[in-house]
Amino acid sequence: MRGLAIIALALALAGCGNKAALEPKTGQALPPAPYGSEDRRSADTLLTPPVQAIPERSAEIRRRSEERQDDPFDLPPPE
């Protein structure tokens, strides 16, 4: 019985998330644009990461086992 109550409470708390679009509070505006910028961006634009924040993979993925080349910096730990 107690386990059922805990599960019901967890499900009730999981449904409390707000799915509405982000907007400033009533009567308030977005913060001022940074110095040197005249445009006022929306919340969705501010939350979208720039391309530089999501780099693409630049290395090829190995498709099969290959012998590694000797690494001159792979030294044993000091004693």
MOHUNOR-V73449 format. One record per backbone hydrogen bond with DSSP energy under -0.5 kcal/mol. CO is the residue of the C=O (numbers start at 0). NH is the residue of the N-H. Records with the same first field share a line. If there is no record, write none. Layout:
BEGIN
CO: NH ; NH
END
This chain:
BEGIN
0: 4
1: 5
2: 6
3: 7
4: 8
5: 9
6: 10
7: 11
8: 12
9: 13
10: 14
12: 15
13: 16
16: 18
24: 27
33: 36
38: 40
41: 45
42: 46
43: 47
44: 47
46: 48
49: 52 ; 53
50: 53
69: 71
70: 73
72: 74
END
